Amino acid sequence: MSKVIAIANQKGGVGKTTTAINLAAALQILNKKVLVVDLDFQCNATSNLGFRPNMGNTRYELLTQKGIEDMPIYEFKKGYDYIPSSKEMKNINNILVNKNNREYILRKILHLVQPLYDYIIIDCPPNGGLLNKNAMAAAESLLIPVECEAYSIQGVGTILDEVKEVKDDEVNADLEILGFLLTRYDSNLSIHKAIASELRSKFQDKVFNARIRKNTALSKASAAHQTIYDYDKNSSGADDYMQLARELTGTKPKSKAR
Protein backbone atom coordinates (compact mmCIF):
# COMPACT_ATOMS: atom_id res chain seq x y z
CA MET A 1 0.00 0.00 0.00
CA SER A 2 1.17 3.50 -0.76
CA LYS A 3 2.22 6.09 1.79
CA VAL A 4 -0.30 8.94 1.77
CA ILE A 5 1.18 12.35 2.63
CA ALA A 6 -0.88 15.53 2.94
CA ILE A 7 0.98 18.79 2.37
CA ALA A 8 -0.80 21.41 4.42
CA ASN A 9 -0.51 24.78 6.12
CA GLN A 10 -3.36 27.18 6.84
CA LYS A 11 -1.15 30.02 5.63
CA GLY A 12 -1.09 30.52 1.87
CA GLY A 13 2.02 31.17 -0.17
CA VAL A 14 4.35 28.90 1.78
CA GLY A 15 5.17 26.54 -1.09
CA LYS A 16 2.59 23.76 -0.71
CA THR A 17 1.97 23.30 -4.42
CA THR A 18 5.62 23.79 -5.35
CA THR A 19 6.50 21.10 -2.83
CA ALA A 20 3.76 18.72 -3.98
CA ILE A 21 4.67 18.71 -7.66
CA ASN A 22 8.44 18.79 -7.23
CA LEU A 23 8.66 16.28 -4.40
CA ALA A 24 6.56 13.96 -6.57
CA ALA A 25 8.94 14.56 -9.48
CA ALA A 26 11.96 13.75 -7.31
CA LEU A 27 10.30 10.56 -6.05
CA GLN A 28 9.52 9.54 -9.63
CA ILE A 29 13.20 10.01 -10.53
CA LEU A 30 13.98 7.67 -7.62
CA ASN A 31 11.78 5.07 -9.36
CA LYS A 32 8.78 5.52 -7.09
CA LYS A 33 5.30 5.52 -8.59
CA VAL A 34 3.51 8.66 -7.44
CA LEU A 35 0.00 10.14 -7.51
CA VAL A 36 -0.56 13.86 -6.82
CA VAL A 37 -4.07 14.84 -5.67
CA ASP A 38 -4.95 18.52 -6.11
CA LEU A 39 -7.56 19.62 -3.54
CA ASP A 40 -7.10 23.37 -4.01
CA PHE A 41 -9.76 25.25 -6.00
CA GLN A 42 -7.00 27.56 -7.26
CA CYS A 43 -5.85 24.54 -9.33
CA ASN A 44 -2.19 25.51 -9.38
CA ALA A 45 -0.90 21.95 -9.28
CA THR A 46 -3.49 20.97 -11.88
CA SER A 47 -2.38 23.74 -14.22
CA ASN A 48 1.32 23.07 -13.69
CA LEU A 49 0.84 19.41 -14.61
CA GLY A 50 -0.80 20.33 -17.90
CA PHE A 51 -4.50 19.68 -17.30
CA ARG A 52 -7.05 21.83 -19.10
CA PRO A 53 -10.80 22.04 -18.29
CA ASN A 54 -11.88 20.29 -21.48
CA MET A 55 -9.75 17.21 -20.81
CA GLY A 56 -12.30 15.38 -18.63
CA ASN A 57 -13.50 14.82 -15.09
CA THR A 58 -11.74 16.22 -12.03
CA ARG A 59 -11.66 15.78 -8.27
CA TYR A 60 -14.93 17.75 -8.07
CA GLU A 61 -16.92 15.12 -9.96
CA LEU A 62 -15.23 12.37 -7.95
CA LEU A 63 -16.29 13.93 -4.64
CA THR A 64 -19.81 14.94 -5.62
CA GLN A 65 -21.14 12.39 -8.08
CA LYS A 66 -22.14 8.83 -7.34
CA GLY A 67 -21.39 6.24 -9.94
CA ILE A 68 -18.72 8.15 -11.81
CA GLU A 69 -17.48 5.62 -14.32
CA ASP A 70 -13.76 6.34 -14.41
CA MET A 71 -11.38 7.51 -11.72
CA PRO A 72 -10.12 10.87 -13.05
CA ILE A 73 -6.43 9.94 -12.98
CA TYR A 74 -4.20 11.43 -15.65
CA GLU A 75 -0.60 10.63 -16.54
CA PHE A 76 1.87 13.48 -16.32
CA LYS A 77 4.73 11.18 -17.22
CA LYS A 78 5.52 7.52 -16.70
CA GLY A 79 5.31 6.81 -12.99
CA TYR A 80 3.81 10.21 -12.16
CA ASP A 81 0.01 10.54 -12.22
CA TYR A 82 -2.34 13.18 -10.88
CA ILE A 83 -5.99 13.85 -10.06
CA PRO A 84 -6.86 17.43 -11.09
CA SER A 85 -8.91 20.00 -9.27
CA SER A 86 -11.35 22.54 -10.74
CA LYS A 87 -12.74 25.98 -9.96
CA GLU A 88 -15.99 24.34 -8.78
CA MET A 89 -14.07 23.09 -5.74
CA LYS A 90 -14.48 26.57 -4.26
CA ASN A 91 -18.00 25.61 -3.11
CA ILE A 92 -17.26 22.03 -2.17
CA ASN A 93 -17.62 22.55 1.59
CA ASN A 94 -21.26 23.55 1.12
CA ILE A 95 -21.90 20.37 -0.86
CA LEU A 96 -20.05 17.94 1.41
CA VAL A 97 -21.53 19.23 4.66
CA ASN A 98 -24.78 17.33 4.12
CA LYS A 99 -23.18 14.03 3.14
CA ASN A 100 -22.92 11.05 5.48
CA ASN A 101 -19.39 10.31 6.72
CA ARG A 102 -18.30 13.45 4.92
CA GLU A 103 -14.79 13.43 6.45
CA TYR A 104 -14.03 10.04 4.91
CA ILE A 105 -15.02 10.52 1.26
CA LEU A 106 -11.47 11.06 0.05
CA ARG A 107 -10.09 8.18 2.12
CA LYS A 108 -12.58 5.74 0.60
CA ILE A 109 -11.69 6.93 -2.89
CA LEU A 110 -7.92 6.75 -2.41
CA HIS A 111 -8.17 3.33 -0.80
CA LEU A 112 -9.18 2.00 -4.23
CA VAL A 113 -5.92 3.12 -5.85
CA GLN A 114 -3.42 2.84 -3.00
CA PRO A 115 -2.07 -0.53 -4.16
CA LEU A 116 -1.04 1.10 -7.47
CA TYR A 117 1.35 3.69 -6.00
CA ASP A 118 4.32 4.01 -3.70
CA TYR A 119 3.34 7.54 -2.65
CA ILE A 120 0.14 9.57 -2.81
CA ILE A 121 0.72 13.28 -2.21
CA ILE A 122 -2.26 15.53 -1.41
CA ASP A 123 -1.93 19.26 -2.11
CA CYS A 124 -4.29 20.83 0.44
CA PRO A 125 -6.05 24.20 0.18
CA PRO A 126 -5.00 26.99 2.58
CA ASN A 127 -8.48 27.65 3.94
CA GLY A 128 -9.05 24.44 5.90
CA GLY A 129 -12.61 23.20 6.15
CA LEU A 130 -13.90 19.82 5.09
CA LEU A 131 -11.34 19.41 2.33
CA ASN A 132 -8.47 19.63 4.78
CA LYS A 133 -10.29 17.30 7.14
CA ASN A 134 -10.78 14.83 4.27
CA ALA A 135 -7.08 15.06 3.47
CA MET A 136 -6.10 14.45 7.09
CA ALA A 137 -8.52 11.54 7.35
CA ALA A 138 -6.99 9.98 4.24
CA ALA A 139 -3.33 10.63 5.05
CA GLU A 140 -1.03 8.73 7.34
CA SER A 141 1.22 11.76 7.77
CA LEU A 142 1.41 15.51 7.29
CA LEU A 143 4.22 17.51 5.69
CA ILE A 144 4.08 21.17 6.74
CA PRO A 145 5.96 23.76 4.65
CA VAL A 146 7.08 26.76 6.70
CA GLU A 147 8.15 29.92 4.91
CA CYS A 148 11.12 31.70 6.44
CA GLU A 149 9.29 34.85 7.51
CA ALA A 150 8.91 36.60 10.86
CA TYR A 151 5.45 35.26 11.79
CA SER A 152 5.73 31.83 10.20
CA ILE A 153 6.19 29.79 13.36
CA GLN A 154 3.19 31.42 15.04
CA GLY A 155 1.13 30.33 12.03
CA VAL A 156 2.21 26.73 12.53
CA GLY A 157 0.03 26.61 15.65
CA THR A 158 -3.16 26.78 13.57
CA ILE A 159 -2.39 23.66 11.57
CA LEU A 160 -1.24 21.84 14.73
CA ASP A 161 -4.57 22.67 16.38
CA GLU A 162 -6.35 21.16 13.39
CA VAL A 163 -4.24 18.01 13.62
CA LYS A 164 -5.06 17.73 17.34
CA GLU A 165 -8.78 18.08 16.57
CA VAL A 166 -8.61 15.37 13.93
CA LYS A 167 -6.84 13.03 16.34
CA ASP A 168 -8.98 13.86 19.39
CA ASP A 169 -12.22 13.42 17.43
CA GLU A 170 -10.86 10.11 16.11
CA VAL A 171 -11.32 11.20 12.51
CA ASN A 172 -7.79 9.84 12.14
CA ALA A 173 -6.22 8.98 15.48
CA ASP A 174 -3.09 7.67 13.74
CA LEU A 175 -2.25 10.88 11.86
CA GLU A 176 1.38 11.87 12.41
CA ILE A 177 3.50 14.91 11.63
CA LEU A 178 5.99 13.71 9.04
CA GLY A 179 8.00 16.90 9.27
CA PHE A 180 8.32 20.66 8.91
CA LEU A 181 9.96 21.88 5.71
CA LEU A 182 11.64 25.29 5.59
CA THR A 183 10.97 27.03 2.27
CA ARG A 184 12.49 30.08 0.57
CA TYR A 185 15.45 29.70 2.89
CA ASP A 186 18.49 32.00 2.63
CA SER A 187 21.41 31.07 4.87
CA ASN A 188 22.82 34.58 4.49
CA LEU A 189 19.87 36.11 6.35
CA SER A 190 20.04 36.11 10.14
CA ILE A 191 16.23 36.01 10.45
CA HIS A 192 16.12 32.80 8.42
CA LYS A 193 18.80 31.23 10.59
CA ALA A 194 16.87 32.28 13.69
CA ILE A 195 13.62 30.79 12.38
CA ALA A 196 15.39 27.54 11.51
CA SER A 197 16.92 27.41 14.99
CA GLU A 198 13.61 28.12 16.72
CA LEU A 199 11.77 25.53 14.65
CA ARG A 200 14.43 22.93 15.44
CA SER A 201 14.26 23.85 19.14
CA LYS A 202 10.46 23.44 19.21
CA PHE A 203 10.09 20.34 17.04
CA GLN A 204 13.55 18.73 17.06
CA ASP A 205 13.78 15.76 14.68
CA LYS A 206 10.43 16.64 13.08
CA VAL A 207 12.26 19.34 11.08
CA PHE A 208 13.63 18.10 7.76
CA ASN A 209 17.34 18.49 7.14
CA ALA A 210 16.40 19.42 3.58
CA ARG A 211 15.65 23.11 3.19
CA ILE A 212 14.21 24.64 0.04
CA ARG A 213 16.46 27.58 -0.72
CA LYS A 214 15.36 30.75 -2.43
CA ASN A 215 15.64 29.93 -6.11
CA THR A 216 14.18 31.86 -9.03
CA ALA A 217 14.19 28.70 -11.14
CA LEU A 218 11.39 27.29 -8.98
CA SER A 219 9.16 30.29 -9.76
CA LYS A 220 10.08 30.17 -13.44
CA ALA A 221 9.36 26.45 -13.62
CA SER A 222 5.90 27.05 -12.16
CA ALA A 223 5.21 29.84 -14.65
CA ALA A 224 6.30 27.51 -17.46
CA HIS A 225 3.98 24.72 -16.14
CA GLN A 226 6.94 22.43 -15.53
CA THR A 227 8.55 20.65 -12.61
CA ILE A 228 11.96 21.93 -11.58
CA TYR A 229 13.53 18.83 -13.12
CA ASP A 230 12.01 19.57 -16.51
CA TYR A 231 12.89 23.26 -16.28
CA ASP A 232 16.38 23.18 -14.73
CA LYS A 233 17.55 19.90 -13.27
CA ASN A 234 20.84 21.48 -12.22
CA SER A 235 19.27 24.21 -10.08
CA SER A 236 19.47 24.43 -6.29
CA GLY A 237 15.71 23.85 -6.22
CA ALA A 238 16.17 20.51 -7.95
CA ASP A 239 18.92 19.58 -5.48
CA ASP A 240 16.80 20.57 -2.49
CA TYR A 241 13.72 18.59 -3.47
CA MET A 242 15.88 15.58 -4.27
CA GLN A 243 17.38 15.77 -0.78
CA LEU A 244 13.85 15.88 0.63
CA ALA A 245 12.84 12.85 -1.43
CA ARG A 246 15.90 10.97 -0.26
CA GLU A 247 15.11 11.78 3.35
CA LEU A 248 11.60 10.40 2.87
CA THR A 249 12.73 7.21 1.15
CA GLY A 250 15.89 6.64 3.16
CA THR A 251 17.90 6.15 0.00
CA LYS A 252 20.93 7.79 1.58
CA PRO A 253 21.83 9.05 5.05
CA LYS A 254 20.46 12.46 5.99
CA SER A 255 22.98 15.16 5.24
CA LYS A 256 23.70 17.91 7.72
CA ALA A 257 21.32 20.87 7.64
CA ARG A 258 22.74 23.73 5.64
Secondary structure, DSSP 8 states (H G I E B T S, - for coil): --EEEEE--SSSSSSHHHHHHHHHHHHHHTT--EEEEE--TT-HHHHHTT--GGG---HHHHHH-TT-SS---EEEETTEEEE---GGGGGHHHHHTTSTTGGGHHHHHHHTTGGG-SEEEEE--TT-HHHHHHHHHH-SEEEEEEESSTTHHHHHHHHHHHHHHHHHTTSSTT-EEEEEEEEEE-TT-HHHHHHHHHHHHHHGGGB-S--EE--HHHHHHHHTT--HHHH-TTSHHHHHHHHHHHHHHTSS------
